[in-house]
Amino acid sequence: MQPTHHQPASRNVAVIGAGAGGLVAAHELRREGHKVVVFERGDQLGGTWVYTPNVESDPIGLDPNRTRVHSSMYQSLRTNLPREAMGFRDYPFVAIEEDEERDPRRYPSHREVLMYLKDFAIEFGVSEIVRFETEVVFVGLVEGGKWKVKFKSKRGEVVQDEIFDAVVVCNGHHTEPRVAQIPGINTWKGKQIHSHNYRTPEPFRDQVVILIGSATSAIDISRDIAGVAKEVHIASRSVADETIEKQPGYNNMWLHSMIKSSHDDGSVAFQDGSVVVADIILHCTGYKYHFPFLETNGIVTVDDNRVGPLYKHVFPPALAPSLSFVGLPWKVVPFPEFELQSKWIAGLLSNRIALPSKEEMMEDIKAFYSLLEESGIPKRYTHNLGGCQFEYNDWLAALCGCPVSEEWRKKMYLEVSKNRHARPETYRDEWEDEHLVLQAHEDFKKYTLNGVTKK
Ligand SMILES: Cc1cc2nc3c(=O)[nH]c(=O)nc-3n(C[C@H](O)[C@H](O)[C@H](O)COP(=O)(O)OP(=O)(O)OC[C@H]3O[C@@H](n4cnc5c(N)ncnc54)[C@H](O)[C@@H]3O)c2cc1C
């Protein structure tokens, strides 16, 4: 399906997943005149923001036959981005002070984010097109460049199928755990758990815990656990080998370099030379991209967490634009980026926007991969947009004919990173970028939704 200019087309599109990515994709596709079905295996929308106390049967997530739980939220989680920056551009995430069910804080709880996503879905009529408790088990090409989607509902075990012109994959990437490789771990006698299955600190009471990782959730969880555990030892890849530091404000938490080995007497040795006899190793080591339903005859693969080849993290050139992915980049502000990716996909499917040729897209991808290699960036960082997310977003915005990211949002992101670094314990409640909050609210006045104009 090669788009031609000036022939608006309405496609039948399947969206897989009703998390933030799937919801905004469905909204943008419908806005562009496409017919959309959203498949969601859970019983409600919101994806990872649907907190559940349930955990998987294998706490470290390695058993392929384990019972599955989608969400990785823990009970105490508050957002690590301020609501002004985090929300969709067309639907600002403002506090609803007059409803006491809501959490008006700038960095609210996971429940507030879920309520916001539900509001979004209701506002734009997306809820009605979601088929809940319907798991997609197969997506594959059929004749004429169309896609067969096979799915089964939770109640009936019968697998059904439907044909679509296009498929947008929005199944999330915080569900399939990645774990650290630790020499000797097979004979180490303690318990192992991945942060995907972390909910509350109570199971860690009086335990000696080694927590691997240094991303935002690792930091949150180490603080959560330090309140009840006997000792918390954080193993981080981002510090020098000789590091061993008591963490300020805690008398039971230390920062170490990575683990060197583990032993059958329960001891764990760090590269810094220290040895700890631990009860639990908690892997806060991230997740793998996982598309068990997708059959592309080897066109799209996942290799060391690189999903590829993908043009600008969205389209495999050979299958563009009928197959696309929303939400693969990380170290980004996700919702507004999902929104722009979705506008791009929707515009391409209707022929309003055109793609470069397959060859040009492949060239672009090859050049990107070479650049990563030359810079010594490992494959698994392919989708880490780190410092260039706004450049990427603005590139998408220009293609879609919509305004680039707001200056206040860009500045706020930088301020938040600085503040988080300076005040790791209190950044969610103390900040110095109030002037940017005011600018954001000025901007939000343009939108009549989500109670903004009701105030
Ligand atoms: C612990 C944690 C904290 C985070 N904190 C923040 C934060 O503070 N701010 C922020 O902006 N972002 C945060 N994020 C990132 C968050 O993941 C994104 O903001 C966003 O919610 C991801 O949306 P998604 O739609 O891509 O994926 P998900 O929310 O994971 O949704 C995917 C959906 O697809 C469904 N699905 C999967 N497979 C199938 C299938 N085969 N058939 C049918 N349905 C299927 C799932 O059930 C799910 O509903 C956090 C993530 C985690 C894990």
PDBQT file of the ligand as one rigid body, heavy atoms in Angstrom, charges set to zero:
ROOT
HETATM    1  C1  LIG A 501       6.644   1.508  36.795  1.00  0.00    +0.000 C 
HETATM    2  C2  LIG A 501       6.394   2.462  35.682  1.00  0.00    +0.000 A 
HETATM    3  C3  LIG A 501       6.314   3.825  35.922  1.00  0.00    +0.000 A 
HETATM    4  C4  LIG A 501       6.079   4.727  34.880  1.00  0.00    +0.000 A 
HETATM    5  N1  LIG A 501       5.976   6.060  35.187  1.00  0.00    +0.000 NA
HETATM    6  C5  LIG A 501       5.668   6.929  34.189  1.00  0.00    +0.000 A 
HETATM    7  C6  LIG A 501       5.433   8.326  34.489  1.00  0.00    +0.000 A 
HETATM    8  O1  LIG A 501       5.548   8.762  35.607  1.00  0.00    +0.000 OA
HETATM    9  N2  LIG A 501       5.065   9.132  33.465  1.00  0.00    +0.000 N 
HETATM   10  C7  LIG A 501       4.925   8.675  32.179  1.00  0.00    +0.000 A 
HETATM   11  O2  LIG A 501       4.557   9.456  31.298  1.00  0.00    +0.000 OA
HETATM   12  N3  LIG A 501       5.169   7.376  31.878  1.00  0.00    +0.000 NA
HETATM   13  C8  LIG A 501       5.513   6.494  32.829  1.00  0.00    +0.000 A 
HETATM   14  N4  LIG A 501       5.705   5.168  32.547  1.00  0.00    +0.000 N 
HETATM   15  C9  LIG A 501       5.714   4.735  31.136  1.00  0.00    +0.000 C 
HETATM   16  C10 LIG A 501       4.362   4.156  30.691  1.00  0.00    +0.000 C 
HETATM   17  O3  LIG A 501       4.617   2.850  30.339  1.00  0.00    +0.000 OA
HETATM   18  C11 LIG A 501       3.844   4.939  29.510  1.00  0.00    +0.000 C 
HETATM   19  O4  LIG A 501       3.549   6.243  29.980  1.00  0.00    +0.000 OA
HETATM   20  C12 LIG A 501       2.575   4.418  28.866  1.00  0.00    +0.000 C 
HETATM   21  O5  LIG A 501       1.557   4.291  29.809  1.00  0.00    +0.000 OA
HETATM   22  C13 LIG A 501       2.762   3.171  28.049  1.00  0.00    +0.000 C 
HETATM   23  O6  LIG A 501       1.592   2.994  27.296  1.00  0.00    +0.000 OA
HETATM   24  P1  LIG A 501       1.446   1.878  26.180  1.00  0.00    +0.000 P 
HETATM   25  O7  LIG A 501       0.094   2.043  25.625  1.00  0.00    +0.000 OA
HETATM   26  O8  LIG A 501       2.617   1.928  25.281  1.00  0.00    +0.000 OA
HETATM   27  O9  LIG A 501       1.597   0.494  26.945  1.00  0.00    +0.000 OA
HETATM   28  P2  LIG A 501       0.693  -0.179  28.137  1.00  0.00    +0.000 P 
HETATM   29  O10 LIG A 501       0.245   0.881  29.024  1.00  0.00    +0.000 OA
HETATM   30  O11 LIG A 501       1.556  -1.231  28.641  1.00  0.00    +0.000 OA
HETATM   31  O12 LIG A 501      -0.540  -0.746  27.351  1.00  0.00    +0.000 OA
HETATM   32  C14 LIG A 501      -0.477  -1.846  26.497  1.00  0.00    +0.000 C 
HETATM   33  C15 LIG A 501      -1.844  -2.520  26.444  1.00  0.00    +0.000 C 
HETATM   34  O13 LIG A 501      -1.810  -3.551  25.470  1.00  0.00    +0.000 OA
HETATM   35  C16 LIG A 501      -2.548  -4.667  25.953  1.00  0.00    +0.000 C 
HETATM   36  N5  LIG A 501      -2.068  -5.855  25.241  1.00  0.00    +0.000 N 
HETATM   37  C17 LIG A 501      -0.804  -6.355  25.254  1.00  0.00    +0.000 A 
HETATM   38  N6  LIG A 501      -0.743  -7.443  24.457  1.00  0.00    +0.000 NA
HETATM   39  C18 LIG A 501      -1.987  -7.627  23.954  1.00  0.00    +0.000 A 
HETATM   40  C19 LIG A 501      -2.555  -8.594  23.052  1.00  0.00    +0.000 A 
HETATM   41  N7  LIG A 501      -1.836  -9.600  22.545  1.00  0.00    +0.000 N 
HETATM   42  N8  LIG A 501      -3.857  -8.482  22.751  1.00  0.00    +0.000 NA
HETATM   43  C20 LIG A 501      -4.613  -7.469  23.251  1.00  0.00    +0.000 A 
HETATM   44  N9  LIG A 501      -4.137  -6.543  24.098  1.00  0.00    +0.000 NA
HETATM   45  C21 LIG A 501      -2.833  -6.621  24.436  1.00  0.00    +0.000 A 
HETATM   46  C22 LIG A 501      -2.267  -4.664  27.433  1.00  0.00    +0.000 C 
HETATM   47  O14 LIG A 501      -3.235  -5.386  28.143  1.00  0.00    +0.000 OA
HETATM   48  C23 LIG A 501      -2.261  -3.166  27.749  1.00  0.00    +0.000 C 
HETATM   49  O15 LIG A 501      -3.536  -2.716  28.126  1.00  0.00    +0.000 OA
HETATM   50  C24 LIG A 501       5.947   4.249  33.562  1.00  0.00    +0.000 A 
HETATM   51  C25 LIG A 501       6.037   2.869  33.307  1.00  0.00    +0.000 A 
HETATM   52  C26 LIG A 501       6.241   1.987  34.350  1.00  0.00    +0.000 A 
HETATM   53  C27 LIG A 501       6.302   0.519  34.040  1.00  0.00    +0.000 C 
ENDROOT
TORSDOF 0
